[in-house]
Amino acid sequence: MLHLLYILAFTCLAFLAVGNLIRNLIRISADYQYSTSPYNRSSASQRSSRRDRPVPHPEFLDDSGNVIDEPLLIMKSIAVEDARQKLESLYDNPPENSAP
């Protein structure tokens, strides 16, 4: 009897999840069509500036809130043997952790 109850409960949850997925896809599609339609371009100034201006990710901002224009990560390619030697030296002689 409990097995039937579990199957019924999870079937209901699955239908709710799929229904929610379909509703979200329709809403996203409608929002996209609304923002790209030529009729709404004239009313772009009426929308709030917060929605018009893209907000950058906080990692792209410096301490004063300005956007950083420099690369955040520079990767240097090294040979596999060099990387293995560096990892082995770290394994053999781990750096001492200094407690604050």
Z-matrix of the N, CA and C atoms (Angstrom, degrees):
N
C 1 1.443
C 2 1.525 1 111.26
N 3 1.341 2 116.17 1 -41.32
C 4 1.459 3 119.27 2 178.69
C 5 1.528 4 111.69 3 -65.53
N 6 1.328 5 116.73 4 -33.71
C 7 1.458 6 119.84 5 178.64
C 8 1.520 7 110.35 6 -61.42
N 9 1.306 8 116.43 7 -42.24
C 10 1.461 9 120.72 8 179.17
C 11 1.523 10 110.87 9 -65.07
N 12 1.319 11 116.54 10 -38.42
C 13 1.467 12 120.91 11 178.00
C 14 1.530 13 110.71 12 -65.63
N 15 1.337 14 117.75 13 -42.56
C 16 1.468 15 121.22 14 177.14
C 17 1.525 16 111.05 15 -62.64
N 18 1.303 17 117.06 16 -44.75
C 19 1.470 18 120.61 17 179.97
C 20 1.519 19 110.00 18 -61.88
N 21 1.322 20 117.37 19 -42.63
C 22 1.460 21 121.13 20 179.12
C 23 1.528 22 111.40 21 -65.04
N 24 1.319 23 117.40 22 -42.62
C 25 1.466 24 121.26 23 -179.66
C 26 1.528 25 110.75 24 -64.89
N 27 1.311 26 118.20 25 -46.52
C 28 1.455 27 120.08 26 -178.85
C 29 1.527 28 111.84 27 -70.82
N 30 1.328 29 118.01 28 -28.95
C 31 1.458 30 120.12 29 174.36
C 32 1.522 31 110.24 30 -65.95
N 33 1.325 32 116.78 31 -42.58
C 34 1.469 33 120.19 32 177.15
C 35 1.529 34 110.54 33 -62.82
N 36 1.326 35 116.89 34 -43.44
C 37 1.467 36 120.00 35 178.32
C 38 1.520 37 111.42 36 -63.00
N 39 1.315 38 117.43 37 -38.64
C 40 1.462 39 120.34 38 178.87
C 41 1.520 40 110.71 39 -64.94
N 42 1.335 41 117.10 40 -43.03
C 43 1.469 42 119.59 41 178.10
C 44 1.523 43 111.32 42 -63.86
N 45 1.334 44 117.27 43 -39.95
C 46 1.464 45 120.00 44 177.50
C 47 1.530 46 110.98 45 -64.44
N 48 1.321 47 117.81 46 -41.25
C 49 1.459 48 121.05 47 -179.19
C 50 1.526 49 111.04 48 -65.78
N 51 1.328 50 117.10 49 -43.99
C 52 1.464 51 120.10 50 179.67
C 53 1.524 52 110.21 51 -66.81
N 54 1.327 53 117.28 52 -39.95
C 55 1.462 54 120.08 53 176.75
C 56 1.513 55 111.99 54 -61.93
N 57 1.325 56 116.72 55 -41.97
C 58 1.459 57 120.97 56 177.70
C 59 1.525 58 110.82 57 -64.59
N 60 1.314 59 117.13 58 -39.59
C 61 1.464 60 120.93 59 177.48
C 62 1.518 61 111.11 60 -61.85
N 63 1.310 62 117.29 61 -44.90
C 64 1.462 63 120.78 62 -179.62
C 65 1.531 64 110.50 63 -65.63
N 66 1.340 65 117.47 64 -42.04
C 67 1.467 66 120.10 65 178.15
C 68 1.524 67 111.10 66 -62.01
N 69 1.333 68 117.63 67 -41.81
C 70 1.463 69 120.64 68 179.55
C 71 1.523 70 111.37 69 -65.87
N 72 1.322 71 117.78 70 -40.23
C 73 1.461 72 120.10 71 178.20
C 74 1.528 73 111.07 72 -63.83
N 75 1.323 74 116.94 73 -40.74
C 76 1.473 75 120.15 74 178.32
C 77 1.521 76 110.00 75 -65.86
N 78 1.331 77 117.80 76 -41.30
C 79 1.461 78 120.87 77 179.96
C 80 1.528 79 111.15 78 -65.83
N 81 1.321 80 117.42 79 -41.43
C 82 1.469 81 120.37 80 178.48
C 83 1.517 82 110.00 81 -64.89
N 84 1.313 83 117.29 82 -41.38
C 85 1.462 84 120.99 83 178.22
C 86 1.521 85 110.68 84 -62.91
N 87 1.320 86 117.47 85 -43.00
C 88 1.468 87 120.79 86 179.49
C 89 1.524 88 110.58 87 -65.39
N 90 1.336 89 117.82 88 -41.24
C 91 1.463 90 120.28 89 178.15
C 92 1.515 91 111.00 90 -63.76
N 93 1.324 92 117.51 91 -39.89
C 94 1.455 93 120.92 92 179.59
C 95 1.530 94 110.69 93 -65.86
N 96 1.321 95 116.76 94 -43.75
C 97 1.461 96 119.97 95 179.29
C 98 1.520 97 110.80 96 -66.33
N 99 1.329 98 117.73 97 -34.93
C 100 1.461 99 120.67 98 179.52
C 101 1.521 100 110.65 99 -67.62
N 102 1.335 101 116.65 100 -40.59
C 103 1.463 102 119.36 101 -176.54
C 104 1.526 103 112.34 102 -76.04
N 105 1.335 104 119.12 103 -21.10
C 106 1.458 105 120.27 104 -178.42
C 107 1.517 106 113.51 105 -106.03
N 108 1.326 107 119.07 106 0.20
C 109 1.460 108 119.58 107 -178.89
C 110 1.516 109 110.23 108 -73.56
N 111 1.360 110 118.61 109 144.73
C 112 1.457 111 120.62 110 -177.69
C 113 1.522 112 112.96 111 -69.32
N 114 1.315 113 118.75 112 -19.97
C 115 1.458 114 120.82 113 -179.67
C 116 1.520 115 111.77 114 -72.33
N 117 1.309 116 116.74 115 -25.44
C 118 1.461 117 120.00 116 -176.62
C 119 1.525 118 112.76 117 -93.09
N 120 1.302 119 118.16 118 -3.72
C 121 1.460 120 119.69 119 -179.89
C 122 1.523 121 111.02 120 -68.14
N 123 1.325 122 118.07 121 -32.40
C 124 1.453 123 120.15 122 179.58
C 125 1.519 124 111.65 123 -72.13
N 126 1.321 125 117.42 124 -26.04
C 127 1.456 126 120.38 125 -179.83
C 128 1.522 127 111.98 126 -93.75
N 129 1.322 128 117.04 127 14.87
C 130 1.467 129 120.33 128 -178.50
C 131 1.513 130 111.46 129 -65.85
N 132 1.332 131 117.28 130 -31.49
C 133 1.457 132 119.51 131 179.61
C 134 1.518 133 111.52 132 -72.56
N 135 1.320 134 118.10 133 -18.45
C 136 1.454 135 120.97 134 -179.49
C 137 1.512 136 111.81 135 -81.11
N 138 1.303 137 117.06 136 -22.62
C 139 1.458 138 119.25 137 178.95
C 140 1.518 139 109.91 138 -73.65
N 141 1.292 140 115.59 139 159.47
C 142 1.462 141 119.67 140 -178.25
C 143 1.522 142 110.53 141 -67.54
N 144 1.316 143 115.70 142 148.53
C 145 1.467 144 120.08 143 -178.83
C 146 1.523 145 110.74 144 -69.60
N 147 1.322 146 117.93 145 -22.97
C 148 1.464 147 120.65 146 179.16
C 149 1.514 148 110.97 147 -65.44
N 150 1.328 149 117.82 148 -36.76
C 151 1.452 150 120.36 149 -178.95
C 152 1.524 151 110.90 150 -78.56
N 153 1.328 152 117.98 151 -31.93
C 154 1.458 153 121.28 152 -178.31
C 155 1.523 154 111.67 153 -73.47
N 156 1.315 155 117.54 154 -37.03
C 157 1.456 156 121.51 155 -174.49
C 158 1.524 157 109.94 156 -90.09
N 159 1.332 158 117.77 157 122.48
C 160 1.466 159 118.40 158 178.56
C 161 1.523 160 110.65 159 -69.70
N 162 1.308 161 115.75 160 140.59
C 163 1.458 162 121.23 161 -179.06
C 164 1.521 163 107.71 162 -98.75
N 165 1.352 164 117.99 163 121.61
C 166 1.464 165 119.37 164 -179.76
C 167 1.519 166 111.12 165 -73.44
N 168 1.315 167 114.77 166 159.12
C 169 1.458 168 121.51 167 177.66
C 170 1.530 169 108.65 168 -66.21
N 171 1.321 170 119.12 169 143.78
C 172 1.474 171 121.13 170 -177.70
C 173 1.518 172 114.22 171 -57.95
N 174 1.335 173 118.87 172 -25.22
C 175 1.463 174 119.75 173 179.12
C 176 1.521 175 111.88 174 -71.95
N 177 1.342 176 117.96 175 -16.66
C 178 1.449 177 121.10 176 178.69
C 179 1.519 178 111.89 177 -89.68
N 180 1.318 179 118.65 178 5.14
C 181 1.461 180 122.40 179 -179.19
C 182 1.521 181 109.72 180 -110.57
N 183 1.344 182 115.80 181 144.87
C 184 1.452 183 118.98 182 175.07
C 185 1.528 184 109.25 183 -86.55
N 186 1.341 185 116.94 184 -169.58
C 187 1.464 186 120.81 185 -174.89
C 188 1.525 187 112.90 186 -64.94
N 189 1.336 188 117.35 187 -29.85
C 190 1.464 189 119.83 188 -179.65
C 191 1.520 190 113.16 189 -89.96
N 192 1.331 191 118.87 190 -1.76
C 193 1.461 192 121.85 191 176.67
C 194 1.513 193 114.27 192 95.94
N 195 1.328 194 118.13 193 7.04
C 196 1.464 195 121.34 194 178.30
C 197 1.526 196 110.13 195 -87.71
N 198 1.330 197 115.95 196 149.56
C 199 1.456 198 120.84 197 -178.87
C 200 1.525 199 109.72 198 -72.38
N 201 1.332 200 116.73 199 134.89
C 202 1.460 201 122.81 200 178.94
C 203 1.531 202 107.89 201 -83.84
N 204 1.334 203 116.50 202 128.67
C 205 1.463 204 120.40 203 -179.62
C 206 1.527 205 112.50 204 -103.33
N 207 1.324 206 118.19 205 6.27
C 208 1.453 207 120.96 206 -179.81
C 209 1.524 208 110.13 207 -98.74
N 210 1.318 209 116.56 208 158.89
C 211 1.468 210 117.92 209 177.14
C 212 1.527 211 110.20 210 -65.81
N 213 1.319 212 115.68 211 141.60
C 214 1.454 213 119.88 212 -177.69
C 215 1.520 214 112.59 213 -89.39
N 216 1.312 215 117.24 214 -23.10
C 217 1.458 216 120.08 215 -177.38
C 218 1.518 217 108.45 216 -141.55
N 219 1.303 218 116.47 217 127.79
C 220 1.460 219 121.59 218 176.63
C 221 1.514 220 106.47 219 -117.55
N 222 1.319 221 115.21 220 121.13
C 223 1.461 222 120.02 221 -178.70
C 224 1.523 223 109.66 222 -104.78
N 225 1.304 224 115.14 223 135.06
C 226 1.454 225 121.17 224 178.78
C 227 1.519 226 107.46 225 -110.90
N 228 1.303 227 116.32 226 128.95
C 229 1.458 228 118.25 227 -179.72
C 230 1.526 229 109.41 228 -82.77
N 231 1.321 230 114.95 229 135.34
C 232 1.457 231 120.89 230 177.72
C 233 1.521 232 107.64 231 -131.34
N 234 1.289 233 114.62 232 162.86
C 235 1.456 234 119.84 233 -179.74
C 236 1.527 235 109.94 234 -72.07
N 237 1.301 236 115.58 235 157.92
C 238 1.464 237 121.16 236 -178.59
C 239 1.523 238 110.60 237 -64.34
N 240 1.320 239 116.21 238 -39.14
C 241 1.466 240 119.30 239 -179.46
C 242 1.523 241 111.10 240 -65.78
N 243 1.346 242 117.44 241 -39.16
C 244 1.467 243 119.68 242 177.74
C 245 1.527 244 110.77 243 -63.81
N 246 1.316 245 116.52 244 -42.70
C 247 1.461 246 120.04 245 178.37
C 248 1.515 247 110.88 246 -63.28
N 249 1.324 248 117.05 247 -41.05
C 250 1.471 249 120.87 248 179.44
C 251 1.529 250 110.43 249 -64.05
N 252 1.340 251 116.89 250 -40.90
C 253 1.461 252 119.73 251 179.36
C 254 1.526 253 111.26 252 -65.37
N 255 1.335 254 116.94 253 -40.14
C 256 1.463 255 119.68 254 178.83
C 257 1.522 256 111.07 255 -66.08
N 258 1.331 257 117.30 256 -41.01
C 259 1.458 258 120.07 257 178.58
C 260 1.519 259 111.38 258 -66.46
N 261 1.329 260 116.90 259 -39.98
C 262 1.460 261 119.51 260 178.64
C 263 1.522 262 111.19 261 -65.89
N 264 1.336 263 117.50 262 -38.23
C 265 1.467 264 119.57 263 178.48
C 266 1.527 265 110.58 264 -67.72
N 267 1.334 266 117.90 265 -35.03
C 268 1.459 267 119.92 266 175.58
C 269 1.523 268 111.27 267 -68.26
N 270 1.339 269 116.11 268 -36.23
C 271 1.467 270 120.15 269 179.66
C 272 1.523 271 110.43 270 -69.32
N 273 1.334 272 116.31 271 -41.98
C 274 1.455 273 120.09 272 -177.96
C 275 1.523 274 111.75 273 -73.30
N 276 1.328 275 117.83 274 -38.21
C 277 1.465 276 122.71 275 -178.67
C 278 1.519 277 109.37 276 -126.45
N 279 1.320 278 118.13 277 79.92
C 280 1.463 279 119.16 278 -177.59
C 281 1.532 280 110.84 279 -67.36
N 282 1.337 281 116.96 280 145.48
C 283 1.471 282 119.15 281 178.17
C 284 1.516 283 109.96 282 -67.85
N 285 1.321 284 115.25 283 146.43
C 286 1.469 285 119.95 284 -179.91
C 287 1.508 286 108.87 285 -77.76
N 288 1.323 287 116.49 286 133.89
C 289 1.462 288 120.92 287 177.19
C 290 1.506 289 108.72 288 -84.86
N 291 1.326 290 116.28 289 124.09
C 292 1.451 291 120.23 290 178.12
C 293 1.529 292 108.30 291 -95.18
N 294 1.320 293 115.47 292 122.67
C 295 1.465 294 120.10 293 -179.83
C 296 1.527 295 108.99 294 -80.34
N 297 1.334 296 117.97 295 135.50
C 298 1.479 297 119.92 296 -179.88
C 299 1.498 298 112.68 297 -72.83
